[in-house]
Amino acid sequence: MTARKAEGGAARLLIVGPQGSGKGTQGIRIAEEAGVPAISTGDMFRAAIAGGTELGKQVTAIIEAGDLVPDELTSAVVRARLAEPDAAGGFLLDGYPRNLGQVADLDAFLSERGEQLDAVIELRVPREESIARLSLRAQEQGRTDDTEEVIANRLGIYERETAPILGVYGERGIVETIDGVGSLDEVTARIVAVLDSRGLTRTTAA
């Protein structure tokens, strides 16, 4: 089946970056710019934990240890979310896929729908900058999952497992690497500029 772009010019996007890169905040901004829903696995898991759901119970210990939720469970949650009506015309994924196995799962799911990712936004931030940002966030928000040990573990997982997916997407010519250091508005402007060049914002698609 031939892959197609979303009707109405909407985009299917993925934002990738180490913890502390600002991808969560930028993802929300960019999804709005592209006119698609932002789908964050981290947000979905935290909401499940806060709500005391069965999913929340399964992932609580995993997340608090700084580990990743198993691929099978994560993929099932994402598939269910992408099957909802608001994601039919496009989406921005944040936190999935995190590794090569999840890339294969997402490829299979999108292929079944005759779709593919249009662009992968890589937010590049130095390791020391990520650590400083996460440490500050932990102090400000009192997050129990942002201890120094957990931060180091998460960054190590990103470097070992998530960074390699950029090689796969890079071969497809859809990776846009963005300097993630700067003010919120500066980084957003950089991302919007590259999406504009690909015709993936509401303005350029109109």
C-alpha positions as CSV (number, residue, x, y, z in Angstrom):
1,M,0.0,0.0,0.0
2,T,1.4,3.4,-0.9
3,A,1.9,5.7,2.0
4,R,0.0,9.0,1.9
5,K,0.1,12.2,3.8
6,A,-2.8,13.2,6.1
7,E,-5.8,14.8,4.5
8,G,-5.9,18.5,4.8
9,G,-2.1,18.8,5.0
10,A,-1.9,17.6,8.6
11,A,1.4,15.9,9.6
12,R,2.6,12.8,11.3
13,L,5.5,13.8,13.5
14,L,7.9,12.4,16.1
15,I,9.9,14.5,18.5
16,V,13.0,12.9,19.9
17,G,15.5,14.1,22.5
18,P,17.1,13.2,25.8
19,Q,15.2,13.9,29.1
20,G,15.7,17.6,29.9
21,S,15.8,18.6,26.2
22,G,12.5,20.3,26.4
23,K,10.8,18.0,24.0
24,G,7.6,17.8,26.1
25,T,7.0,21.5,26.0
26,Q,8.2,21.9,22.4
27,G,6.0,18.9,21.4
28,I,2.9,20.6,22.6
29,R,3.8,23.9,20.8
30,I,4.7,22.2,17.6
31,A,1.6,20.0,17.6
32,E,-0.5,23.1,17.9
33,E,1.4,24.7,15.1
34,A,0.8,21.7,12.9
35,G,-2.8,21.3,13.9
36,V,-2.5,17.8,15.3
37,P,-2.8,16.2,18.8
38,A,0.4,15.8,20.9
39,I,0.6,12.2,22.1
40,S,3.1,11.7,25.0
41,T,3.6,8.3,26.4
42,G,5.0,9.8,29.6
43,D,1.9,11.9,30.1
44,M,-0.4,8.9,29.5
45,F,1.5,6.8,32.0
46,R,1.6,9.5,34.6
47,A,-2.1,10.1,34.2
48,A,-2.7,6.4,34.6
49,I,-0.7,6.3,37.8
50,A,-2.5,9.4,39.2
51,G,-5.8,7.8,38.4
52,G,-4.9,4.5,40.0
53,T,-5.8,2.5,36.9
54,E,-4.6,-1.0,36.2
55,L,-2.1,0.4,33.7
56,G,-0.9,2.8,36.3
57,K,-0.3,0.0,38.8
58,Q,1.7,-1.9,36.2
59,V,4.1,1.0,35.4
60,T,4.5,2.7,38.7
61,A,7.5,0.7,39.9
62,I,9.1,0.8,36.5
63,I,8.9,4.6,36.1
64,E,10.0,5.3,39.6
65,A,13.1,3.2,38.9
66,G,13.8,5.2,35.8
67,D,13.4,2.2,33.6
68,L,11.3,2.0,30.4
69,V,7.9,0.4,30.2
70,P,8.1,-2.9,28.2
71,D,7.7,-2.5,24.4
72,E,4.6,-4.7,24.1
73,L,2.7,-2.7,26.7
74,T,3.9,0.7,25.4
75,S,3.0,-0.2,21.8
76,A,-0.5,-1.4,22.8
77,V,-1.1,1.9,24.6
78,V,0.1,4.0,21.6
79,R,-1.8,2.0,19.1
80,A,-5.0,2.5,21.0
81,R,-4.4,6.2,21.2
82,L,-3.6,6.6,17.5
83,A,-6.8,4.7,16.7
84,E,-8.8,7.5,18.3
85,P,-10.6,9.9,15.9
86,D,-8.5,13.0,16.6
87,A,-5.3,11.3,15.5
88,A,-6.8,10.1,12.1
89,G,-5.5,13.2,10.4
90,G,-2.1,13.4,12.0
91,F,-0.3,13.5,15.3
92,L,2.9,14.3,17.1
93,L,4.5,11.5,19.1
94,D,6.6,12.2,22.1
95,G,8.3,9.3,23.9
96,Y,7.5,6.7,21.3
97,P,9.2,4.9,19.6
98,R,12.1,4.8,22.0
99,N,14.0,1.9,20.5
100,L,14.4,-0.1,17.3
101,G,11.8,-2.7,18.3
102,Q,9.2,0.1,18.8
103,V,10.2,1.6,15.4
104,A,9.2,-1.7,13.8
105,D,5.9,-1.8,15.7
106,L,5.0,1.7,14.7
107,D,6.0,1.1,11.1
108,A,3.7,-2.0,11.0
109,F,0.8,-0.1,12.5
110,L,1.2,2.9,10.2
111,S,1.7,0.7,7.1
112,E,-1.7,-1.0,7.9
113,R,-3.2,2.4,7.6
114,G,-1.3,3.4,4.5
115,E,0.7,6.0,6.4
116,Q,4.2,6.9,7.4
117,L,6.0,9.5,9.5
118,D,6.5,12.8,7.7
119,A,9.3,14.2,9.9
120,V,11.4,13.4,13.0
121,I,12.5,16.3,15.1
122,E,15.7,15.7,17.0
123,L,16.3,18.1,19.8
124,R,20.0,18.1,20.5
125,V,21.1,19.2,23.9
126,P,24.5,18.6,25.7
127,R,24.4,15.9,28.5
128,E,25.4,18.4,31.1
129,E,22.6,20.8,30.1
130,S,20.0,17.9,30.3
131,I,21.2,17.0,33.8
132,A,21.1,20.7,35.0
133,R,17.6,21.1,33.7
134,L,16.3,17.9,35.2
135,S,17.9,18.7,38.6
136,L,16.2,22.1,38.6
137,R,12.9,20.6,37.6
138,A,13.1,18.1,40.5
139,Q,13.7,20.9,43.0
140,E,10.9,23.0,41.6
141,Q,8.3,20.3,41.2
142,G,9.4,17.8,43.9
143,R,9.3,15.0,41.4
144,T,10.3,11.7,43.0
145,D,11.2,10.3,39.6
146,D,14.0,12.9,39.0
147,T,16.6,11.8,41.5
148,E,20.3,12.0,40.4
149,E,20.5,8.2,39.9
150,V,17.3,8.1,37.9
151,I,18.4,11.0,35.7
152,A,21.7,9.3,34.9
153,N,19.9,6.0,34.2
154,R,17.4,7.7,31.8
155,L,20.1,9.5,29.9
156,G,22.1,6.3,29.6
157,I,19.0,4.5,28.2
158,Y,18.5,7.3,25.7
159,E,22.1,7.1,24.5
160,R,22.0,3.3,24.2
161,E,18.6,2.6,22.9
162,T,16.8,5.7,21.6
163,A,19.6,7.6,19.8
164,P,20.0,4.6,17.3
165,I,16.5,5.1,15.9
166,L,17.7,8.4,14.4
167,G,19.9,6.3,12.1
168,V,16.9,4.5,10.8
169,Y,14.9,7.6,10.2
170,G,17.9,9.4,8.9
171,E,18.2,6.9,6.1
172,R,14.6,7.8,5.2
173,G,15.6,11.5,4.9
174,I,13.0,12.7,7.5
175,V,15.2,13.7,10.5
176,E,15.6,17.4,11.3
177,T,18.2,18.1,14.0
178,I,17.5,21.2,16.0
179,D,19.8,22.9,18.5
180,G,17.8,22.6,21.8
181,V,19.8,25.2,23.7
182,G,18.2,28.7,23.9
183,S,15.0,30.2,25.0
184,L,11.7,28.4,24.6
185,D,10.6,30.7,21.7
186,E,14.0,30.5,20.0
187,V,13.9,26.7,19.9
188,T,10.2,26.7,18.8
189,A,11.1,29.1,15.9
190,R,13.9,26.8,14.7
191,I,11.5,23.8,14.6
192,V,8.7,25.7,12.9
193,A,11.2,26.9,10.3
194,V,12.2,23.4,9.3
195,L,8.6,22.1,9.3
196,D,7.6,25.1,7.2
197,S,10.3,24.1,4.7
198,R,8.6,20.7,4.5
199,G,5.1,22.1,4.2
200,L,4.1,20.5,7.5
201,T,2.5,23.4,9.4
202,R,-1.1,24.7,9.0
203,T,0.2,27.8,7.3
204,T,2.3,26.1,4.7
205,A,-0.3,23.4,4.1
206,A,-3.1,25.8,3.6
